[in-house]
Amino acid sequence: MAQEQQIKHWIYENNKDNTCRFVLGTVGKNLLVCIGVNPSTAEPDKLDNTLKSVARISEANGFDSCIMINVCPQRATNQDDIGWCQTQNKTNEMKTL
């Protein structure tokens, strides 16, 4: 019996210079949407450790696809490098207080 190969249909929205990523994921019938702080280096077919974990956990729980969106779209492997997002978040936190 031949094993059926799944073809992934990627959703990938980023800016022109790839410094921001807005959405990354796959399309399916049973979708899990995840919200992160900020994107790192992941791209279609080149997932980082975070998205590898999200994909593994979503599959283990019966989802056939997952999409990652982030509170801040600026790419950074270290949250201290986020810059304008930190300023905006601090401003919003101050308004909440």
MILUM-617542 format. One record per atom (N, C-alpha, C, O): x, y, z; residue in one letter; residue number from 1; atom name. Coordinates in steps of 0.1 Angstrom, whole numbers. Layout:
BEGIN
<<X,Y,Z>,"A",NUM,"CA"> ...
//
This chain:
BEGIN
<<8,-12,0>,"M",1,"N"> <<0,0,0>,"M",1,"CA"> <<9,12,0>,"M",1,"C"> <<18,14,8>,"M",1,"O"> <<6,21,-9>,"A",2,"N"> <<14,34,-10>,"A",2,"CA"> <<10,43,1>,"A",2,"C"> <<-2,45,3>,"A",2,"O"> <<20,50,7>,"Q",3,"N"> <<17,60,17>,"Q",3,"CA"> <<13,73,11>,"Q",3,"C"> <<19,78,2>,"Q",3,"O"> <<2,78,16>,"E",4,"N"> <<-4,91,10>,"E",4,"CA"> <<5,102,15>,"E",4,"C"> <<8,104,27>,"E",4,"O"> <<9,111,6>,"Q",5,"N"> <<18,122,9>,"Q",5,"CA"> <<9,135,10>,"Q",5,"C"> <<2,138,1>,"Q",5,"O"> <<10,142,21>,"Q",6,"N"> <<2,154,23>,"Q",6,"CA"> <<10,166,17>,"Q",6,"C"> <<22,167,19>,"Q",6,"O"> <<3,174,9>,"I",7,"N"> <<9,186,4>,"I",7,"CA"> <<4,197,13>,"I",7,"C"> <<-8,200,14>,"I",7,"O"> <<14,205,18>,"K",8,"N"> <<10,216,26>,"K",8,"CA"> <<8,229,18>,"K",8,"C"> <<16,232,9>,"K",8,"O"> <<-3,235,21>,"H",9,"N"> <<-6,248,15>,"H",9,"CA"> <<-3,259,25>,"H",9,"C"> <<-10,261,35>,"H",9,"O"> <<8,266,23>,"W",10,"N"> <<13,276,33>,"W",10,"CA"> <<5,289,31>,"W",10,"C"> <<2,294,21>,"W",10,"O"> <<3,295,43>,"I",11,"N"> <<-1,310,44>,"I",11,"CA"> <<12,316,50>,"I",11,"C"> <<16,313,61>,"I",11,"O"> <<17,326,43>,"Y",12,"N"> <<29,333,47>,"Y",12,"CA"> <<28,348,43>,"Y",12,"C"> <<28,351,31>,"Y",12,"O"> <<26,357,53>,"E",13,"N"> <<26,371,51>,"E",13,"CA"> <<37,378,58>,"E",13,"C"> <<38,377,70>,"E",13,"O"> <<45,385,50>,"N",14,"N"> <<56,392,56>,"N",14,"CA"> <<58,405,49>,"N",14,"C"> <<51,407,39>,"N",14,"O"> <<67,414,54>,"N",15,"N"> <<69,427,47>,"N",15,"CA"> <<80,424,36>,"N",15,"C"> <<86,414,35>,"N",15,"O"> <<83,435,28>,"K",16,"N"> <<92,433,17>,"K",16,"CA"> <<106,429,21>,"K",16,"C"> <<112,421,14>,"K",16,"O"> <<111,435,32>,"D",17,"N"> <<125,432,36>,"D",17,"CA"> <<126,420,46>,"D",17,"C"> <<136,417,51>,"D",17,"O"> <<114,414,48>,"N",18,"N"> <<113,402,57>,"N",18,"CA"> <<118,405,71>,"N",18,"C"> <<122,395,78>,"N",18,"O"> <<116,417,76>,"T",19,"N"> <<119,420,90>,"T",19,"CA"> <<107,418,99>,"T",19,"C"> <<108,418,111>,"T",19,"O"> <<95,417,92>,"C",20,"N"> <<83,415,100>,"C",20,"CA"> <<76,403,93>,"C",20,"C"> <<75,401,81>,"C",20,"O"> <<70,395,102>,"R",21,"N"> <<61,384,97>,"R",21,"CA"> <<48,385,104>,"R",21,"C"> <<47,386,116>,"R",21,"O"> <<37,385,96>,"F",22,"N"> <<24,387,102>,"F",22,"CA"> <<17,374,104>,"F",22,"C"> <<10,372,114>,"F",22,"O"> <<18,364,95>,"V",23,"N"> <<11,351,96>,"V",23,"CA"> <<20,340,90>,"V",23,"C"> <<27,343,80>,"V",23,"O"> <<21,329,96>,"L",24,"N"> <<27,317,90>,"L",24,"CA"> <<20,305,95>,"L",24,"C"> <<17,303,107>,"L",24,"O"> <<16,296,85>,"G",25,"N"> <<9,284,89>,"G",25,"CA"> <<5,277,76>,"G",25,"C"> <<8,280,65>,"G",25,"O"> <<-3,266,79>,"T",26,"N"> <<-8,258,68>,"T",26,"CA"> <<-24,258,68>,"T",26,"C"> <<-30,261,79>,"T",26,"O"> <<-30,255,57>,"V",27,"N"> <<-44,255,55>,"V",27,"CA"> <<-49,241,57>,"V",27,"C"> <<-43,232,51>,"V",27,"O"> <<-60,239,64>,"G",28,"N"> <<-66,226,66>,"G",28,"CA"> <<-80,227,70>,"G",28,"C"> <<-86,238,70>,"G",28,"O"> <<-86,216,73>,"K",29,"N"> <<-100,216,77>,"K",29,"CA"> <<-102,218,92>,"K",29,"C"> <<-113,222,96>,"K",29,"O"> <<-92,214,100>,"N",30,"N"> <<-93,215,114>,"N",30,"CA"> <<-81,223,119>,"N",30,"C"> <<-71,218,122>,"N",30,"O"> <<-83,236,120>,"L",31,"N"> <<-73,246,122>,"L",31,"CA"> <<-71,250,137>,"L",31,"C"> <<-80,252,144>,"L",31,"O"> <<-58,251,141>,"L",32,"N"> <<-55,256,154>,"L",32,"CA"> <<-48,269,152>,"L",32,"C"> <<-38,270,144>,"L",32,"O"> <<-52,280,158>,"V",33,"N"> <<-46,293,157>,"V",33,"CA"> <<-38,296,170>,"V",33,"C"> <<-44,295,181>,"V",33,"O"> <<-26,299,169>,"C",34,"N"> <<-17,302,180>,"C",34,"CA"> <<-13,317,180>,"C",34,"C"> <<-11,323,169>,"C",34,"O"> <<-12,323,192>,"I",35,"N"> <<-7,337,193>,"I",35,"CA"> <<6,337,200>,"I",35,"C"> <<7,332,212>,"I",35,"O"> <<16,343,194>,"G",36,"N"> <<29,344,200>,"G",36,"CA"> <<33,358,203>,"G",36,"C"> <<25,367,200>,"G",36,"O"> <<44,361,209>,"V",37,"N"> <<49,374,212>,"V",37,"CA"> <<54,381,199>,"V",37,"C"> <<49,391,195>,"V",37,"O"> <<64,374,193>,"N",38,"N"> <<70,380,181>,"N",38,"CA"> <<76,368,173>,"N",38,"C"> <<80,358,179>,"N",38,"O"> <<77,370,160>,"P",39,"N"> <<82,359,151>,"P",39,"CA"> <<98,358,152>,"P",39,"C"> <<104,369,154>,"P",39,"O"> <<103,347,150>,"S",40,"N"> <<117,345,149>,"S",40,"CA"> <<121,343,135>,"S",40,"C"> <<118,351,126>,"S",40,"O"> <<128,332,132>,"T",41,"N"> <<133,329,118>,"T",41,"CA"> <<125,320,109>,"T",41,"C"> <<129,318,98>,"T",41,"O"> <<114,315,114>,"A",42,"N"> <<106,305,107>,"A",42,"CA"> <<101,311,94>,"A",42,"C"> <<96,322,93>,"A",42,"O"> <<101,302,84>,"E",43,"N"> <<95,304,71>,"E",43,"CA"> <<88,291,66>,"E",43,"C"> <<91,281,72>,"E",43,"O"> <<80,291,55>,"P",44,"N"> <<75,279,51>,"P",44,"CA"> <<86,269,48>,"P",44,"C"> <<96,272,42>,"P",44,"O"> <<83,257,53>,"D",45,"N"> <<93,245,51>,"D",45,"CA"> <<106,247,58>,"D",45,"C"> <<115,239,56>,"D",45,"O"> <<108,258,66>,"K",46,"N"> <<120,260,74>,"K",46,"CA"> <<115,265,88>,"K",46,"C"> <<118,276,92>,"K",46,"O"> <<108,256,95>,"L",47,"N"> <<103,260,108>,"L",47,"CA"> <<113,261,119>,"L",47,"C"> <<123,254,119>,"L",47,"O"> <<112,271,128>,"D",48,"N"> <<121,272,139>,"D",48,"CA"> <<116,263,150>,"D",48,"C"> <<105,256,148>,"D",48,"O"> <<123,262,161>,"N",49,"N"> <<119,253,172>,"N",49,"CA"> <<105,255,177>,"N",49,"C"> <<97,246,181>,"N",49,"O"> <<101,268,178>,"T",50,"N"> <<88,271,184>,"T",50,"CA"> <<77,266,174>,"T",50,"C"> <<68,259,179>,"T",50,"O"> <<78,268,162>,"L",51,"N"> <<68,264,152>,"L",51,"CA"> <<68,249,150>,"L",51,"C"> <<58,242,147>,"L",51,"O"> <<80,243,152>,"K",52,"N"> <<81,228,151>,"K",52,"CA"> <<73,222,163>,"K",52,"C"> <<65,212,161>,"K",52,"O"> <<74,228,175>,"S",53,"N"> <<66,224,186>,"S",53,"CA"> <<51,226,185>,"S",53,"C"> <<44,217,188>,"S",53,"O"> <<48,237,180>,"V",54,"N"> <<33,240,177>,"V",54,"CA"> <<28,230,167>,"V",54,"C"> <<17,225,170>,"V",54,"O"> <<35,227,156>,"A",55,"N"> <<30,218,146>,"A",55,"CA"> <<29,204,153>,"A",55,"C"> <<19,197,150>,"A",55,"O"> <<38,200,160>,"R",56,"N"> <<38,186,167>,"R",56,"CA"> <<27,185,177>,"R",56,"C"> <<20,175,177>,"R",56,"O"> <<25,195,185>,"I",57,"N"> <<14,195,195>,"I",57,"CA"> <<0,196,188>,"I",57,"C"> <<-9,189,193>,"I",57,"O"> <<-1,204,178>,"S",58,"N"> <<-14,205,172>,"S",58,"CA"> <<-18,192,165>,"S",58,"C"> <<-29,187,165>,"S",58,"O"> <<-8,185,158>,"E",59,"N"> <<-11,172,152>,"E",59,"CA"> <<-14,162,162>,"E",59,"C"> <<-23,154,160>,"E",59,"O"> <<-7,162,174>,"A",60,"N"> <<-10,152,184>,"A",60,"CA"> <<-24,154,190>,"A",60,"C"> <<-29,144,196>,"A",60,"O"> <<-30,166,189>,"N",61,"N"> <<-43,168,194>,"N",61,"CA"> <<-54,169,183>,"N",61,"C"> <<-65,174,186>,"N",61,"O"> <<-51,163,172>,"G",62,"N"> <<-61,161,162>,"G",62,"CA"> <<-63,172,152>,"G",62,"C"> <<-72,172,144>,"G",62,"O"> <<-55,183,152>,"F",63,"N"> <<-56,193,142>,"F",63,"CA"> <<-48,190,130>,"F",63,"C"> <<-37,183,131>,"F",63,"O"> <<-53,194,118>,"D",64,"N"> <<-45,191,106>,"D",64,"CA"> <<-37,203,101>,"D",64,"C"> <<-31,202,90>,"D",64,"O"> <<-39,214,107>,"S",65,"N"> <<-31,226,103>,"S",65,"CA"> <<-31,236,115>,"S",65,"C"> <<-38,235,125>,"S",65,"O"> <<-21,245,114>,"C",66,"N"> <<-20,255,124>,"C",66,"CA"> <<-14,268,118>,"C",66,"C"> <<-7,268,108>,"C",66,"O"> <<-18,279,124>,"I",67,"N"> <<-14,292,120>,"I",67,"CA"> <<-8,299,132>,"I",67,"C"> <<-15,299,143>,"I",67,"O"> <<3,306,130>,"M",68,"N"> <<9,314,141>,"M",68,"CA"> <<8,328,137>,"M",68,"C"> <<12,333,126>,"M",68,"O"> <<2,336,146>,"I",69,"N"> <<1,351,145>,"I",69,"CA"> <<9,356,157>,"I",69,"C"> <<10,349,167>,"I",69,"O"> <<13,368,157>,"N",70,"N"> <<21,374,168>,"N",70,"CA"> <<15,387,172>,"N",70,"C"> <<10,395,164>,"N",70,"O"> <<17,390,185>,"V",71,"N"> <<13,403,190>,"V",71,"CA"> <<21,414,183>,"V",71,"C"> <<16,425,180>,"V",71,"O"> <<34,412,181>,"C",72,"N"> <<43,421,175>,"C",72,"CA"> <<49,414,162>,"C",72,"C"> <<54,403,164>,"C",72,"O"> <<48,419,150>,"P",73,"N"> <<52,413,138>,"P",73,"CA"> <<68,413,136>,"P",73,"C"> <<73,406,127>,"P",73,"O"> <<75,422,144>,"Q",74,"N"> <<89,424,141>,"Q",74,"CA"> <<97,411,145>,"Q",74,"C"> <<95,406,155>,"Q",74,"O"> <<105,406,135>,"R",75,"N"> <<113,394,137>,"R",75,"CA"> <<124,397,147>,"R",75,"C"> <<131,407,145>,"R",75,"O"> <<127,388,156>,"A",76,"N"> <<138,389,165>,"A",76,"CA"> <<140,376,172>,"A",76,"C"> <<130,370,177>,"A",76,"O"> <<152,372,173>,"T",77,"N"> <<155,359,180>,"T",77,"CA"> <<156,362,195>,"T",77,"C"> <<156,353,203>,"T",77,"O"> <<158,375,199>,"N",78,"N"> <<159,379,213>,"N",78,"CA"> <<148,390,215>,"N",78,"C"> <<148,400,208>,"N",78,"O"> <<139,388,225>,"Q",79,"N"> <<129,398,227>,"Q",79,"CA"> <<134,412,231>,"Q",79,"C"> <<127,422,229>,"Q",79,"O"> <<146,413,236>,"D",80,"N"> <<152,426,239>,"D",80,"CA"> <<155,434,226>,"D",80,"C"> <<157,446,227>,"D",80,"O"> <<155,427,214>,"D",81,"N"> <<158,434,202>,"D",81,"CA"> <<145,439,195>,"D",81,"C"> <<146,444,183>,"D",81,"O"> <<134,438,201>,"I",82,"N"> <<121,441,195>,"I",82,"CA"> <<119,456,192>,"I",82,"C"> <<113,460,183>,"I",82,"O"> <<125,465,201>,"G",83,"N"> <<124,479,199>,"G",83,"CA"> <<111,485,199>,"G",83,"C"> <<105,487,210>,"G",83,"O"> <<105,489,188>,"W",84,"N"> <<92,497,188>,"W",84,"CA"> <<81,489,194>,"W",84,"C"> <<72,495,199>,"W",84,"O"> <<81,476,194>,"C",85,"N"> <<70,468,200>,"C",85,"CA"> <<71,470,215>,"C",85,"C"> <<60,471,221>,"C",85,"O"> <<83,470,221>,"Q",86,"N"> <<84,471,235>,"Q",86,"CA"> <<79,485,239>,"Q",86,"C"> <<72,486,249>,"Q",86,"O"> <<82,495,232>,"T",87,"N"> <<78,509,235>,"T",87,"CA"> <<62,509,234>,"T",87,"C"> <<56,515,243>,"T",87,"O"> <<56,503,224>,"Q",88,"N"> <<42,503,222>,"Q",88,"CA"> <<35,496,234>,"Q",88,"C"> <<25,500,239>,"Q",88,"O"> <<41,484,237>,"N",89,"N"> <<35,476,248>,"N",89,"CA"> <<36,483,261>,"N",89,"C"> <<26,483,269>,"N",89,"O"> <<47,490,264>,"K",90,"N"> <<49,497,276>,"K",90,"CA"> <<39,508,277>,"K",90,"C"> <<33,511,288>,"K",90,"O"> <<36,515,266>,"T",91,"N"> <<27,526,265>,"T",91,"CA"> <<13,520,268>,"T",91,"C"> <<5,526,276>,"T",91,"O"> <<9,509,262>,"N",92,"N"> <<-4,503,264>,"N",92,"CA"> <<-5,498,279>,"N",92,"C"> <<-16,500,285>,"N",92,"O"> <<5,493,285>,"E",93,"N"> <<5,489,299>,"E",93,"CA"> <<3,501,308>,"E",93,"C"> <<-5,500,317>,"E",93,"O"> <<9,512,305>,"M",94,"N"> <<7,524,313>,"M",94,"CA"> <<-7,529,312>,"M",94,"C"> <<-13,533,322>,"M",94,"O"> <<-13,528,300>,"K",95,"N"> <<-27,533,298>,"K",95,"CA"> <<-36,523,307>,"K",95,"C"> <<-46,528,313>,"K",95,"O"> <<-33,510,307>,"T",96,"N"> <<-41,501,315>,"T",96,"CA"> <<-40,504,330>,"T",96,"C"> <<-50,503,337>,"T",96,"O"> <<-28,507,335>,"L",97,"N"> <<-27,511,349>,"L",97,"CA"> <<-35,523,352>,"L",97,"C"> <<-34,527,364>,"L",97,"O"> 
//
